[in-house]
Amino acid sequence: MLSQRWLRLMPLHLMLLPALALLLIYSYGPITGILIAFQNFMPSKGIFGSPFIGLDNFKYVWDLPDTRQVLTNTVVIAFFKIILNLAVPILLALLLNEVRIKLFKRSVQTIVYLPYFLSWVLLGGILIDILSPSQGIVNDIIKSFGFKPLFFLGDPNWFRFTIVATDLWKEVGFNTIVFLAAVTNANPSLYEAAVIDGANRWKQTLNITLPSMLPVIILLATLSLGNVLNAGFDQIFNLYSPQVYSTGDILDTFVYRIGLIDTQYGVATAVGLFKSIISCLFISVSYFLAYRLANYRIF
């Protein structure tokens, strides 16, 4: 009977082979590149021919004067992105849930969702134009009120704010749609019972709508914790410049400059490995807390 079952399932297992081969080649195969973090890597000698230097690359990175500032920039930018990309979409979803005019509701959803489909290459060019201190429409409005123009992308004091705000503008639509879908988990009979008991809209939202959204909120919050060291390379790479390195340089752009521009491949790999290990720890802790505090399971 076992052999018959195996023969019956054999075609299904064979269908998995191409996907398994792609997984091994493109996901697990490149893991051998981690060895570069412990080597004085020389492209001419390859991974297995370059001399082994232990933890010297990690020590070199830690001793660099910019490392701590880069790490601080990464954590600060990522932290505010995580918080705002949870809080603002939740608030917007709750507000849209109260709208009874369907045409207006769908129009707002479309408007806030549209930037999500645009790449940061395109958005970077748009933001550079509209935030320009000389001809940008934003600074034209600021000057019309009698204030001095602001150099949003060139002033270190404003750059972090600009990065977080523009990321929120791009991502808020998608997260709002997710939370609006979560609202449908609420049992309509609970709202009917709440109306009979005299609960107003605020109490219904607080005691019915928000608890129904809680599983999705926990899921997105849990997944976002893994991005504590991921502040958005594609966004910052298209918007930053040397004059804002002090507040805008993050681990990913730091790796780009060290690895691809300065060709210090071992050092860049060491930074990338450090980031991966810390992110893995954060993800593990977040799933543990979600299970203990909210009884959330991933399967």
Secondary structure, DSSP 8 states (H G I E B T S, - for coil): -HHHHHHHHHHHHHHHHHHHHHHIIIIIGGGGGGGGGGB---TTT-TTTS-B-TTHHHHHHHHSTTHHHHHHHHHHHHHHHHHHHHHHHHHHHHHHHT---HHHHHHHHHHHHGGGGS-HHHHHHHHHHHT-TTT-HHHHHHHHTT-----TTT-HHHHHHHHHHHHHHHHHHHHHHHHHHHHTTS-HHHHHHHHHTT--HHHHIIIIIHHHHHHHHHHHHHHHHTTTT---HHHHHHH--GGGHHHH--HHHHHHIIIIIS--HHHHHHHHHHHHHHHHHHHHHHHHHHHHHH-----
